[in-house]
Amino acid sequence: MAVKVLAIVLAGGEGKRLMPLTADRAKPGVPFGGIYRMIDFVLSNLANGGYLKMVVLTQYKSHSLDRHISKTWRMSTLLGNYVTPVPAQQRLGPRWFAGSADAIYQSLNLINDESPDYVIVFGADHIYRMDPKQMVNDHIASGAAVTVAGIRQPKSMSDQFGVIDVAEDGKRIKAFREKPREVDGLPDAPDEIYASMGNYVFTTRALCEAVTKDAQDPDSKHDMGGNIIPMLVERGEANVYDFRDNEVLGSNERDRGYWRDVGTLDSFYEAHMDLIATEPIFNLYNHDWPIFTNYGSWPPAKFVHGYDDRQGRAIESMISPGVVVSGSLVERSVISPNVRVNSWAHVEGAVLMEGVSVGRRAVVRNAIIDKNVVIPEGAQIGVDLDRDRKLYTVSDNGVVVIGKGQRVEL
Ligand code: ADQ
């Protein structure tokens, strides 16, 4: 009989470090790559891997996320497939989820209803391409209680990740520390650590037992990375799955394995820049592994008024439907649907979200501009960072971020 697998996607994260983009939406609901939302990447990976029973656990400001999921991820119920957003259950009384493990504990009834053999628990706030089937097969073959996906990351980022210490056999996790400040580098790469990707495959019984035991512990933070994984590591029942072993079908070598934690404004910005090069590090044009979404019925993008001293063009950029670039130049940018760029404007190294309007002669450089922001005629963004810092958010690397509903001053 076929192995039964349920996928649980943790989509309740606040994403504080992405403010102002997360001011009124959950992090997995943040628009990404012109036409997508962050959550589309995990859901597409699961769908492409053949896992079509997915529960998405939400809590924080989930309205736009819920709307996106129900608009985009509606599946035919004929085959018993579904993508269901599940808000905080409050099964234990009137309280929010304490942490990601509590979110699963409160949703145990969903696991019982489905009675799967294995449960995939994936986070929703990474941009990546991964075939989850290879990880599930690795987990089944090993007989472990949990398998944690691992990837090498710079040692300087240890306080943002669960750090894995692997036994000699290269599989069993000897020790797991959640976001440690002090950590040794890897023997063969002193500047690197082996980081948890926050993606797990559990044998169902082990998951249910672990979150139930954790729920009784008053000292626990009820966190998957902080409590559940360390519990199973201590029992010697946790294995690692090396992301380097994951192969996704693609038209060229560069299409293999891509993963980025977009927890900060700078990494969010850089992940966009990974998309636009001629040979992009992350190739969305890989038709063997599509990223699914739904962005409405916009007309094709249009480029007009390209004469005299006007440009009317875009280069090294991704331009979504519904966009009009009129007599202006767009370079190294990712432009979402229904954006207008007006005459003599220059947009360079920018991420413009849906409905942004860039006025005549405006300059927008190294910036992320949230939905429907109006850049008035002649405004300059990303030109004088000292001035921008007084008015907007400016990231560590100097990316100017203007949130939804913010007024842009001349
Ligand atoms: P973080 O992402 O910092 O680290 P956490 O804030 O618990 O950990 O978020 C994990 C996932 O769960 C995210 O997708 C988030 O959206 C979601 N989430 C958090 N609380 C939730 C709740 N109450 N209900 C529903 N969803 C919730 C984790 C791991 C690390 C690992 C990094 C990789 O803990 O070990 O290295 O991911 O980025």
Residues whose N, C-alpha, C, O or C-beta is under 5 A from the ligand:
A	BS01	ADQ	L10 A11 G12 G13 L57 T58 Q59 F97 A98 G99 S100 A103 G123 A124 D125 Q160 F161 G162 S196 M197 G198 G225 D261
